[in-house]
Each structure stands twice: as structure tokens, then as C-alpha cells.
Amino acid sequence: MKNRLTLIFFFIVKLTIAQVSDFKTIDFTRADNIAKLNANASLKNLPLLAYNLTYKLDNDAEKFRAIYTWVCTNIKGDLNQDNKVSKQRKRFKNDSLAYLKWNNEYQKTAFKKLLKHKKTMCTGYAYLIKELCFLANLDCKMVNGFGRSTNTNVASLDLANHSWNAVKLNNKWYLCDATWSSGYFVNDVFIKDYNLGYFLTDPTLFAKNHYPLDKKWLLNDTLITSDYSASPIVYGDTFTHKIIPIGPSDLNTTIKKDDTLEIRFKSLNSLDTKDISLIKYSGFKTIPYKITNLKNDNGLVSFNYKFETSGVYDVHLKIKNDIVATYTISVITE
């Protein structure tokens, strides 16, 4: 078993490094600056916007970066739209054809709102990325499936709830999620927070919280049989820090009171052990756990924590100031 795990670690590290190296020679500064120079540009003339974002750039990767950066930094998330779609998704949970009919009609209204107010949710982000790429002669697809968060599709997969993109660069497909790169909500208010965690992300990491309806868009045959719904919750910062959770392998773990829980993960970046913590939240207050036996063996990190009280705990692995994995631990008595 130990040798098998070692091989898995080697495969993941090798795969992720290879993915990063595809673009290591490209400096995206120029593309990002062009996106900034076109900030607040209108969506009423998409061909003009696509031209202005890409005509000065030399290769497809830079062109896509300019489009991606512009969309992520100029389009706001629309929680009202998301809530409306979620409500209808629950309403038509047992009638997928009725939901698809409603959704196809609603998308017309949603796209009009996107073009007029620059507000949308996942389908609009993915649609806009695809359209701008088409106008810039880039091969880009919308991918529909399941986006996994702390309150959606954890225990089971029902109606698809998320959309993202696949883009072809240098004859190879890559994955990205402009919705989750653009920001987040706090108390129903959208907070802009452009992050690159979901830009051309390695498929192994991307599949931690994305599962497409068409499994070809996993872009990795070894992921098809993976238990997507059981895995720990991960976030954009997980990808930014290049963290691969290893153990516990499931989101929901049951242990006995006074037993020790071991948490293990792989860090592809250099990592100081003082930047690692395990926390829980009480309201808005952060409460750290006193972890023991913290080790970092060439990027393979492990530590322990003993639960001395029964109950159910949501615990979060934290790197510096960022949450990178969430687990639900059920502590039972003998």
C-alpha cells in the first residue's frame, strides 16, 4: 500500500509540474496590462472588445489570458440570479426536462442582464469567455457539470449546477473557471478578488471541485472513476498554493473520541511549517486547534490532532491566511 501511495504522489507531482511548464516561458504581464487598459469597456460591441484585448498579443495563450483577466475583473457575480436558478433547480429536481426548458428561456434574460449591467453567474461567465474567444479565433467550449462547494452536491449529484470553460492552446485542452476566479460573496455582497487558482488549472486539481456532465472534459482518464462527491472541499487558494489533499480522503470522516486524526497533504510549493494550521469557525471568530507531530518531508506534510469531545466538527486546513481544504469530522463515543 505504501508503494502504491508513493506512485500516486509521484504521478500527481509529475502531472502538475508538466502542466505548469507548458507556459513557464510566457510572461502574462502584457496581457494583464491590456486587460486593465480596457477596464470598463462596453459589452455592446463584443467584436471590438475581443479585438482590443488581443490584437497586440503574439500567441494564443496571451490572448486567452487577456480575455480571461478582463472577464474576471469586469464582471460581477449576481447572487439574485444564482438564487433564482437554485430555487428553480430544486423545484424541478425530479423533472430535468422541465428544468432545461425553464433554464433555456431564462438564459435569454440572464444574457441581456449580463450585456447591460455586467452582472451574471457561472453560465454568463462561461458564455462570455466562449464568445470572446470565438471572436479572437480561439477554440473554447462551455462545460456544464457540478461545482462542488460546502453546501452543494456534497452527498450526491443531482441537476448540474455550474458551468466553466475548456480552451485549446497549442493543440492541447486546458480548464478554467472564470466565476470562481472573479471573487466571492460576503453577506450577499460580491467582493472582487481576482485569483489565478482556476486559470489553466491542472485537471487533477480541477477535478477536486468540478465534475463535468461529459466526462471527456475531465481531460484525464484516471479521474473518471474517482469519487468526486466524497472528497474534501477545496478552494481557489488550494490551487494557488498548489496543495493536494491526501488524507483523510473523504469530506466526512468518523473517529472515536480520544483517537488521533492524521491530516496529510502534498505541497508543490516550498512551505514553512509555521504557515500551516488547522482551525474552526465560531461565528466570525477563528479558533485554532493545537496540532502535534507536524512534519514536512520534501513537500509531503502531515500532522495530528486528538478530538477529546464527541460531536460534529467542520475543520479547515489553513496555509498562511488561506483556507485550502475543509473536512467534517464526526467524533463518536465508544
Secondary structure as GFF3:
##gff-version 3
##sequence-region A 1 334
A	DSSP	alpha_helix	2	21	.	.	.	ID=ss1
A	DSSP	alpha_helix	29	37	.	.	.	ID=ss2
A	DSSP	alpha_helix	46	54	.	.	.	ID=ss3
A	DSSP	alpha_helix	60	74	.	.	.	ID=ss4
A	DSSP	beta_strand	76	77	.	.	.	ID=ss5
A	DSSP	alpha_helix	79	91	.	.	.	ID=ss6
A	DSSP	alpha_helix	96	117	.	.	.	ID=ss7
A	DSSP	beta_strand	119	120	.	.	.	ID=ss8
A	DSSP	alpha_helix	122	135	.	.	.	ID=ss9
A	DSSP	beta_strand	139	147	.	.	.	ID=ss10
A	DSSP	beta_strand	162	169	.	.	.	ID=ss11
A	DSSP	beta_strand	172	176	.	.	.	ID=ss12
A	DSSP	alpha_helix	178	182	.	.	.	ID=ss13
A	DSSP	beta_strand	183	186	.	.	.	ID=ss14
A	DSSP	beta_strand	189	192	.	.	.	ID=ss15
A	DSSP	alpha_helix	203	206	.	.	.	ID=ss16
A	DSSP	beta_strand	210	212	.	.	.	ID=ss17
A	DSSP	three_ten_helix	215	218	.	.	.	ID=ss18
A	DSSP	three_ten_helix	221	223	.	.	.	ID=ss19
A	DSSP	alpha_helix	236	240	.	.	.	ID=ss20
A	DSSP	beta_strand	243	247	.	.	.	ID=ss21
A	DSSP	beta_strand	252	256	.	.	.	ID=ss22
A	DSSP	beta_strand	260	267	.	.	.	ID=ss23
A	DSSP	three_ten_helix	273	275	.	.	.	ID=ss24
A	DSSP	beta_strand	276	282	.	.	.	ID=ss25
A	DSSP	beta_strand	285	288	.	.	.	ID=ss26
A	DSSP	beta_strand	292	297	.	.	.	ID=ss27
A	DSSP	beta_strand	300	306	.	.	.	ID=ss28
A	DSSP	beta_strand	311	319	.	.	.	ID=ss29
A	DSSP	beta_strand	322	332	.	.	.	ID=ss30
###
